[in-house]
Amino acid sequence: MAGPLPVSASTEPAYPTLEDISNPRTAYVNGHHDGTINGVVTGEKPTTYRHPYTPKDAPLENFRKIKVAVIGAGYSGIYYGIRIPERLRNVDLTIYEKNDGVGGTWWENRYPGCACDIPAHSYQYSFDPNPHWSSFYAPSAEICKYLNDIADKYNTRRFMRLRHKVTSCRWDQEKAKWILLVEDLATGHTFQDESDVLISARGGLNEPKWPDCDGLSDFKGKILHSARWDQKYDFSNKRVGVIGGGSSAIQIIPNLQKAPGVHLSCFIRSKTWISPPFGDHAMEALGLDHKDFTPDDYSKHMSDPVQYQKFRKLIEADGNSIHGYTHAESELQNTFHDVFAEGMRNRLSKKPEIAEHLLPGFAVGCRRLTPGPGYLEALCKGNVDFIKDRISRINPNGIELQSGQQIDLDVLVCATGFHTSAPPPFPVEGLNGKTMASRFQPDPESYLSVTVDPFPNFFMMLGPNSAIGSGSLTMMIESAGDYVVKAIRKIQKEDIRSMTIKARRVRDFQEYADEYFKKTVYVDDCSSWYRSKSSNRVTGVWPGSTMHAIEAFRSPRWEDYDYVYEGEQYEDESSAMQETLPAQAADGEPGSGTGTGKKRKRLVHGSLDPRGPKKRGEVNRLKWLGNGWSQLQLDEGSDLAYYLEPDFTDVPAHPYPEKTREYSIRPFSY
């Protein structure tokens, strides 16, 4: 009979070596050999490498302490300030906001005429509608007030730190925490904060984009950007130049045109569709032929809660019913094309030459649609010059055109929009030092618009492919926000140190989106912020309808993530979880055909790096996203605004959402 095993021959196997993990014949998942060789079950008992099990002395619900940092206090940030305390427990929440006040883009954008260009009743939180909007298209000041009222009603300011600017974010793998550097703008002091989860709720309309013209800094007159407006400035008797032809210029021009003694020079190079008012079909059904509400309108549609609910649902369903126009050559697209073209020609009948320049050859919706009440009429006024020539440069006295003509100006208004789908304007560093800026090159990418690899415990609101062509943007925000709250609860409840979306799933989503967009108007020949300038890929819009997105977010596919759990730590985690990969390109992606040709070690987060070749026969695992439609949009008689019904609306308690009865009785899960 054999004697006892020597100490050196322990029956508990050691951790796998780098050579073991690099062996292509042996499959390891989270450091465990799964009993297969080249994908074939060997019949051998899987070899595991694990710590001794110690039961956790805590209830199943597991309300362990967790910290969450949110960047931004607009629609998204306020939503988290409501839903996180309502649904989660023992969460230390901080919402950092660089501005003096709450409201995000509606705090920053105060230019004359700034307003919501979709019906305001479809641009509000589902659980707290406002029956007091003064207009079908509410002005920015009203929207900002609504957001501030909501922030106060649900006591979200207790989590907010205004005038606090996040200047960098770095994932610390050893701590499994995000390390934030934050500047207190009131004092100039910079301090460090840590969080288990980081949410970028900055939105897509946050970083102003200035015109790409030589000599901008040489101009001696007043320079304004639509997002950096001086409300005290008097435009009376001024020569004003407006650069841009997008949504902000479309709202600014008809308002500045009315200033006493003003003369506008509008530098508009791009063609664009000016649509009838969004929701005009709903307005017609409601018997409304005006955008500003009267006392009779309030009495008929808004004073009674039952009537107001019907009013809201009609407007919401109308927005969800027109998704078909985004499909090239669809019947609805052709109808929109003819109706819009006729409407623009009629409104520009006094200056038909402007119509010939503005009317696009591309499909309706290729660029973002803007209704622009009064815009075309303003271009026909005597104190407005429509200038289509290219700008050569900006000089101290005004603008010089490529034709050689000089336009002298007192004021220059830059209505040139924002850097959309761009990474934050501060460093964000994930695994292996990968920065968000490099990850978003050559194109911004995401998984369902809410996260991207290799950034553990990181989520973003209104990220790449999150804008909409029809429907309610606030429902997109709420649906994505609910998804992230579920993810936070999963991290907390299951003792997860980090969860990172698999790179293959990001690739699957981008592959799905690229194929979807091939049949849409978004790939027509137009200049649009919906598309990446580097490759022309559509990176701005959700690949489907708003109702499609709502359904996609409803049930998270947790299997699309890699996980590291509490206790899964190594003295040298990077050496325990590495593999040798083929030659890498400069951006760290395999298979590009560029790079040094050398093999290098790469940290694998929780499993073998998913960026290598797909295994034979593997399909796109996001095929379930379908064709971009929700079944409800195809079934005759379906309720296209069902989510506004009381049975589907989660109304939080106020002033403290954590006292919501449902979650006081039974804790929230996912």
N, C-alpha and C positions, 0 to 999 in steps of 0.2 A: 504494500500500500504506500502510495507516494506521501511524502511528508508535506508539511505546510509550505505554501508558496513563500518565496523570499519577499521581503518588503518591496524590492525593486520590481517585482512582477505583479503589481496590483491588478485586481480584476476590473477596476474602474479605469477605462481608457482616458488618456490625456486629451487635452484640446487638440483639434486637428492642426497640423502644421500647414504653412503656406504651400508646401509641395503637395500635401493631401488635397487641399481645396482647389489647387490649380489643376489637379488631375481631371481631364475632360471626361473620364469614364465613370467617375464617382460623383453622385449628386449630394450636395450639402444644402440644407435650408436652415437658416438661422443657426449655423454651426452644427447641425445634426446630419449625419449620413442617413438618407431616407430608405436604404435597402434596395436601391436600383443601380444598375450599371448601364450607361447609355440609354436610360429610360426604360430598361427591361427589368421587371421584378426578378430578383435573384433567389427569393425564397429564404434568404438570410434574414435573421432578426436585425432590424435597423440598429446601427450603432449610435448611441446618443452621448452627448457631452453636456452634463448638466450639474448644477449645484444640488446638494441635498435639499429635499423639500421641507420647508418649514411652514406650517399652516399660518395664515394671516388672522390675527385676532381683531377682526373688524367685521361689521355686518356686510352682507352681500352688496348693498347699494354703494358702499365705498365712497364716502364724501371726503376723500383726501384733499388736503390743501393744494390749490393750483392757482398760478398767476397767469393772467391774460392781459396783454397790452394791445390796444387798438390805436391806430394812427389815423386821426381825422374825426371830426364831429359834425359831419353832414348827415344826409339821410341814413347812410349805412351806420355811422358811428352811433347816432342816436338810437337806431334800432337795436344795436348790441347793448346799449345802456339800459334798454327795456327787457330784452329777451334773456340775456345772461342772468340777471338777478331773478327773473321770473322762473326760469326753468332749471337753473343750476344752483347748487349750494356749495358754500365754502370756497368760493372763487374770489380771489383778489383781483379786481378789475380796475385798470387805469386807461382812460381815453385821453390821448395827447392831441392837442389842437394848436396849431401855430398862430391862428388868428385871435383877435380880441373877443370874438363872439362865436356863437353856434350857427350852423347853417351851411357850411361848406361853400360850394359854388354860388349859392344864393346869398351868402354873406359877402362874397368877393365881387360878384357881378352886379353893379349898380348903374350901369349906363342908361341913358334915356331910352325908354321903350323896352327895356329888358323884361321879358315875361316868359311864362311857360308857353311853348308852341303846340302843346297838346292839351286837350280839355283838363282843367285843373281837377275835376272830379275823378279823373283817372290817374292823378299824380299826387296821391296822398296815401297814408297808411290804411290798409284794409280794415284795421280794427278801430280806427279813430277818424272817421270822415269829417270833413268840415262843410257844413251846409251854408257857410257865410261868405264863400268866394264872391267877390264883386263882379267878376267877369268869367266868361267861359274859359278864357286864357288869362289866368291870374298873373298880375305883375309880380316882379321879383320881391318887392318889399312885403307883399302879402304872404308869399311862400316862405320867406325868411321868418316872418312873424309866426306862421303856423308851426314851423319847426321849433322855434323857441318856446312856443306854448306847449308843444308836446314834450319837449325836454323838461319843462317845469312840471307839467302835469304828472309825469312818471318819475320825477325826482332823479333824473339822470345826471344832473350837474355834480352830484356828490362823487361821481367817478371821473369827472373831467378836470383836466389841467390846461386851462387856456394860456395862450402865449407861451407855450412850451413846444419847441421845435425839435423833432427827432433828427439827429444829424448822421447817425450810422446805426446799423444793426448787424450783429455778427453771431452766428450759431457757435456756441461752445460745446463741442462734442463730449468732453469729459464731464461737464456739468449737465449736459442735455438741457441747456437753457439758451434763450436769446439774450445777448448782451446789448443793451441800447445805450447810446450816448444821447443825452437830451439837453438842449440849451434853454434855460429860462430867459426868455426875451426881455423880461422886465428888469432882471438884474445882470444879465450877461453871463451868469454862472452856468457852467456845464457840469452835469452829474451823470452817474451811471445807474442804470436800472436793469433788472433781470426779469424775464418772464418765461413761463413754460410754453406759451402759445403766443404767436405774433400774428396780428391781423392788420393788413394794409387796407384801410377804408378811405383812402385819399380820393378815390374816384378818378374818372378819366379826364375831367375838365378842371385841372388843378394847376398845371404848369404852363403859364402863358407862352405863346409862340410869337416872336417878333418877326417882322418882315425881313426876308433875306435880300436886303438892298444895301449897297455900298453907301456910306456916308450918313447913316441914321443918327449917329452921335454928333454929327456936324451941324444939324439943324438948330437954329437959334430960337425958334418959336416954341410953343407949348407942344409936348408930345404926350399922348394918352394911349393906353391900351384898354380895350373893352373890359378886361378883368382888373384893371388898375385905374379906375375912373376917379376924376376929381369932381365931386358933385358941386363944389362951390364955384367952379369956373364959369364965367359968363361968355357965351358964344355970340352974343349980339354984335352985329356989324363986323364979324370976323370972316376971313377967308379960310375955309376949313377943307382940308384934304382927308378923304377917307380911303384907306387901302384895304381891300378885301371885298369879297362878294358872297360870303357865307352867312350863316344864320344870325350872327351878331350884327354884321353890317346891314342885313336886311331889316333888322329892328331899329338900328341907330339912325339910318338915313332919313326915314320919314319923320322922325322926331326932331332931329337937328334942322331939317329943312324949314321947320316952322319958326325957328328963332328969328327975332327981328333983325333985319338987315344982313342976315347971313348969306354967304355964297358957298355952295358945296362943289368941290371937284371930286368926283367918285371914280377911283381907279379900279376898274373891274375887268379882269382878264378872263375869268372862268365863266363858262356857261352853266346855267342851273335851272332846274324846274322850280317854278313858284306855284305851289299847289293851292287849291281852295282850302278853306279852314278844315283842319282835322276835326272829325266828328260832325261834319256838316250834315251827313245823313241822319245822325241821331238828333241834331238840332231841328231838322225838318220834321222828323217824327214827333218831336216835342212841341212843335208849333213855334219855334224860336227863329226869328229872322234877324237877330241882333246879338252881339257878343256881350254887351254890358247888361247885367241883370236889373230888372225893374222890381218895384215892390210887388207887382202882380206876379212876376216870375217866382219870387220867393214864396208868395202865398200859395201858388199853384203847385210848385215842385219841391220846395225845400222845408217849409215850416212843419209839415207833417212827416214824422219818421217813416211811415209806411210808403208814402209817396216819394220821399227822398230816396229810399232804397230802390224803388222801381226806376227812378231817374238815374241813379248811379249805375245800375245794372244795364240799362239800355245803352249808356255811353260806353261802358266797359265792353259789352258784347260787340258793339259796333267796331271798336278797335281791334278785337280779336277776329273779326269776320273778314278782314281785308288782306290777310297774309298772302293770298294767292297772287297779288300784284307783284310780289317780289320774284316770281318765277317768270323767266324770259318767255315771251310770246304767249303768255297765258291770256285768256279772254279778258280778265280784269286788268292786266297790264296794258293791253291794246286800248281798252276803254279809257283808262287813266290817261294814256298818251294823247288821245284825241281830245278829251275834255280839257286837259291842262293846256295844251297848245292853243286851243281856241280861246280859252280864258285869258291867257297871257297876251295874245294878239289884240283882244278886245280892250284890255286894260292899258295897252301901250299904243293905242290907235293914234294918239297925237304925235308920237315919235316912232313910227314903224321901223325905222332903222335900228332902234335899240332892240326891238323884238327879234330882228334878224340876227343880231349878235348874241343875245341872251339865250334864245331857244336852242336847246341841246339836240345833238344827233343821237345821244345815248338814251337808254331806257329810263323811264321814271323810277327813281329810287336808287339808281347807281350811286349818286351822291345823296347825302342826307336831305330829306325833304323838309322844306320850310314854307308855311303858308304865307307869311309876310303881308299882313293887312296894311294897305297904304304904301307899300314899297314901290311897286311899279308906277303907281300914280305920282309918287314923289319924283321919280326919275324924269317925268315929263314936265316938271315945273320949270319956270323960267330962271330960277336961282340955282339950278342944279345942272352941272356939266357931267355928261357920261363920257369917260375917257377910257378907251380900249387899247390905246398904244402902250407898249411896254415901258416900264420905268428903267432909265439908264442909271441914275443915281440920285440920292438925296443930297442936297447941298445946303448951305446955311440959310438960304432964302426960300427954299421950297423943293420942288421936284423937277428934275430934268428928264424928259422923255427921250427914247431912242431916236425919235424923229428930229431931235434937237430943240424942240419947243420947251420953254421954261414956264412952269406954273408956280407963281409966287404964293406963299401961304403964311398965315399967322399961326395956324394950329394943324397938327398932324394926328389923325385918329387911326390907330392900328387895330383894325377889326380882323385880326389874322388868326384867331382861335388859340388852340392849345396843342401841346405835345401829347397826342393820344396814344394809348397802348404802349406807353414808354415806361421803362423802369423808374422807380422813385429817384428823385434828384439827389439822393444821398446813397452812400455805399450800403448794400445789403449782401452779406456774405454767408453762404451756406456751407455744405460739406466740402471738404478738401480745398477751401478757399475760393470756391466757385462764386463769382459775383452775379447778381441779377443782371447787371449791365451786359456782361458777356453772355449770359444765358439767353438774353433777348436779342442776340445777334446770330444770324442776320435778320431774324424775324422774331417778334414776341410770340411765345407759345404758352399753352396752359392745358390743364385737364379740367374740362367743364367750366373754364373761365375762373376757377376759384383757387387753384394751387398749381405748382410746377416743381419739378425735380431740379436739383437736389437740395431742397430747402425744407428740412423737417419742421413739423408743427407750424407751418406757415400757410396762411390763407390770404386771399385778396378779394376785394369787392370791386366789381366793374373792371375786372382784369381783361386780358386779351379775349376777344370773341364774346363780349358780354352786352354790347349795345343791341338795340332792337330796331326792326324796320316797321313794326306795327305792334299794337298792344300797350301794356302798362309797364314802364320801367320800374316803378316802385314794387310791382309784384315780382319782378326779376330780383330786386334787392332783397325783398322779404324771403323769397324761396332760397336764394343762395345763402342768406344769413341763417336760416333755419338749418340748412345742411351743415354749416360750420359749427353751430351750437351743438348739433348731434355729434360732430367729430370731437369737440372739446369734452363732451360728456363721456365719450368712449375712452379718450385718453385718461380721464380721471378715474372712471369706474374700473377699467381693466389694468391699472397700474402700468400704463404704457409710457416709456421714457420719450419715445419719438415715433412718429408715423410720417412716412415720406411717400408721396405718390411714385409709383413705378414709372421709370422712363418709357417703358413700352406702352403704358396706358396713355401717357402724354402723346406719344407718337400715334397711337390708335385714334385719339381724339382729333389730332391734326389731319390724319389721313381721312377720317370721316368728314371733317369740315371741308377739306379741299375737294373731295368728290361731290359733296352736297352743293357747294357754291358753283360748280361748273354749269348748272342748269338755272342759275339765278341771274338777276339783273346786276348783281354786285360786281361781276367780272366784265361788264361792258366797258367800252372805251371812254372812261371818264377819270378825272382827277378827284380822288376822294380819300378822306382820312380813314375810311373803312379798310383801305388796303395799305400794305407795307410798301414803302417806296423802293426798298432794295430788291424785292422779288415779285411785287404785285399780288402776293397772296392776300386773301381777305382775312384780316386779323382783328377787325373791330366789331363785327356783328356776330350774334349768336347764329349758329347754323341750324336754323329752324324757327318756328313761331314762338311767341311768348308762352303759349299754353304747352308747347313741346318742352320748353325749358322748365316750367313749373313741374311737369311730370318727371323730367329727368332728375331733378333735385330731390324728389319726394322720398326715394328709397336709395340711400347711398350704397354703393358697391364697395364694401370695406375690403374685399379681396384685391382691389386695385392698388392697395398700399403695402409697403414694407414696414415692419414694426421692430422695435427694440423695446424690451420690457424691463421694468425695474429689477435690478439684481443681475441683469445680463451685462456685466462689466468685466473688462480684462485689464491686466496690468498694462498691456500694450494693445489696446483695442484695434489700432490701425494695422498691426501685424497679424492679429488673429483673424481679421475679417478682410483680407486682401486677396486679390487674384491678379494674375498677370494677363494683360489685355494686349490685343494687336496694336499696331501703330495707331497713334491718335493724331487727329488734326489739331490745329492751334487752339480750337475752341473746346477740345476735349472729347469730341464725338468720334466714334469709330467709323470705319468704312467710308471715309471721305476721299481716300486716295491721296491724301496729303499728309504731311508730318515728317518726322525724322526717320521713320522706318524701324525705330527701336521699340522694344517692349518696355512697358513701365508698370509699376505697381499702382493700383488704384483702390482707395477705400471703398468697401462695399457696405452699404447701410442695411444691415439686417439680413441680407441674402446675397447670392451671387449677383454681380453687376448685371442689370437687365439690358445693357446697351449693346451687347454682342448680337450675333445673328440669331434670328428667331429659330426655334427648333422646327424640324421638318413638319410641314403641314399645319403650323400654328396659324390661326385666323385672327383677324381684328376682333378683339373681345369687346369692343364697343359697338358691334354690329346691331345690338339691341336698340340703338338710338334711331334706327329706322330711316324714314325719308324726310324728317323735319316737321312732320305734322303730328298733331294729337288726334286720336280717333274721334274725339268730341267735335272737332272741326269738320269732320267728314260725315258724321251722322246727322241726318236731317232732324231738326227739332231739339238738338242738344242745347243745354244751358252753357253758353260761352262765358258766363261770369259766375259760375257756380260757387267759386271761392269767396264770393261776397255774402253768401248765405250764412246766417247765424251758425248753422251746424258745422261750417267749415272755417269759421273765424275764431281765432284764439284771442279773446279780449282780456288783456292783463288788468290786474287790480291797480288802482292808483290811490294815493301817491306812491305806494310801495308795491311794485309788481311781484315781489317775492311772496306776497300774501294772496296771490291768485289761488282760489279754492282748489282747483284740480290738482295742482302740484303740492298743495299742503296735505292732501289726502294720500296721494301716491306720487313718489318721486319720478321725475322725468327720466326717460331712457331714450334709446335710439332705435 
